[in-house]
Each structure stands twice: as C-alpha cells, then as structure tokens.
Amino acid sequence: MSPPGREQTHLWQAPALGDVEMLHARYFQQRFAPHVHEGYVFTVIESGAQRFWHRGSEHMAPVGSMVLINPDELHTGATAHESGWRYRGFYPEHARVTGVLDELELTCHGLPLFKQSVIHDQALSQAFSHLHRLCEAGASALQQQTAWRQAVLALVQRHGHCADLAPPGREPLAVARARELLENHLADPPSLETLAAAVNLSPFHFARVFRQATGLPPHAWLKQRRLNRARALLKGGMPASEVAFALGYADQSHLTRQFKQAYGVTPGMYREACIV
C-alpha cells in the first residue's frame, strides 16, 4: 500500500462576502474530534469520500454531495476512502445567511435550518463549488456577491426550513446560569460540584440536565467554548502562545492539538488567514 499523500489546506476569509471563512482542503489522515461551529458549515466533496457522526448517527458523503451542519450541532469527520477526501467548505455566521433572505423580504421567522446531513443535489453542489472557486481566485466583488446570494437562496428554498429560535425563558435557569459561570471562567473553570451547588442541584442531576439542554456534558461544552474563544482571539491577532495562556491550556502544543482536531488547521494558520 502506497503511503498517504501530503495533506493540503488553504484557509481564508472572503471580504466581499462579509469575511465568510472558507477552506479548500485535501485530507488523508485527519480525524476531526467532536466539535461545533457557532455558524453554519456547508461543504462540497470534490474527491474521495467523508464519513462523519452527526445527530446521533454515522453519515457518508461521496463525491458531488454536500454536507450541511446547522449552528452549534456536534459532529466529527474522517475519510471514508483509501485516497482520503478533498472538499471546499464555507463557514458563514448566522447573519450572512439570514441577510440574503432579509434582502428578498422572504418570510423566515427564526433561523434557517437543514434537516439532512448530506444532500445529493448536483446543480447546487456545482453552484457552491463555482462560488468557492470565484472567491479563491479573487474574482470581482460583484461576481462573488451575486453568486453567493443565488447559491444561498437555492439552498434554503430547496433543502431548508425555518424554525423559531427558542426564547431565553425556555432554557432551564440552572443551565443558563451554569453556562454563564463557565463562560466567565474559561481559563479556570469551576468543578462539577461547584457548578451544581451554584444552581442548587445535585451534581448528578445537574450533569443530566445540562446534557439534555446542550447536547454535551459540562466539560465537553467548556472545551467547545474555549475553542470558539480561541478562534476569536486569533482572529483579533493575538499570538497562539498568548491565546493558550489566556484560556488556561497546559501549553501552546495543547491548544494546537485540540484546535487542529476540531478545525483541521493549526492556530497559527488560522491567525494568518484572518489577518489582512
């Protein structure tokens, strides 16, 4: 068996599209640890195949398919083919998607969501692949912005639905308070017992309630928030070594290992792609 080829990644932001993050990658051995994105994930599989866990089951995305992940949905990623997989990915924030619908005055009270993890829509895959190539090649803003609006509109109309955002009052108060405590102490998080005591629940009951509300146990939720915060600090220009210290990682290599497992690139590569 021939050795795997060299993995390649090109991560950048598209200024014409409001700095939507984009990734063109070829992976052979990369295995994405369970992670979430605050915004959407739209990817087009160009070669090979990807397998991933999402919404409680395994999925396989072959050549020509698209993977759709809604905001804050836990998922993984790995190769499903001996030659790895190559894909083009879009990582837009909520506003980049809802803004397209708002411009056209389309009724969508809430966040557009996608029910299918993998879709087989050749025309749509080609539209997003073409858009990605336009952005990578530095085409005119007019061309990029037109193609973006056409692609997003088609995606939502053909494969999405609009779900009302749950009002804050529907989230258990104990979980809301615990999330606030964890968010404010990312570098030095409280223990399970301390969290449970702060919201007047037993540790066992609190852990169950938290997981039911967020889909993750407290320690895993904390890991995701630290990674999200790391992205924001790196995007703001902070060196990876300082980010690791600020967020309580054991050292920079600890941050690098977790960051690459989640996002497929190192913190340094991400920072460089985001600084213009």
ABEGO torsion letter per residue (X at the ends): XBBBBBBBBBBBBBAAAGGBBBBBBBBAABBBBBBBBABBBBBBBABEBBBBBBGGBBBBBBBGBBBBBBBGBBBBBBBABAAEBBBBBBBBBAAAAAAAAAAAGBBBBEBBBBABABBBBAAAAAAAAAAAAAAAAGBBAAAAAAAAAAAAAAAAAAABBBBBBBBAAABBAAAAAAAAAAAAAAABBBBAAAAAAAAGBBAAAAAAAAAAAAGBBAAAAAAAAAAAAAAAAAAAGBBAAAAAAAAGBABAAAAAAAAAAAAGBBAAAAAAAABX
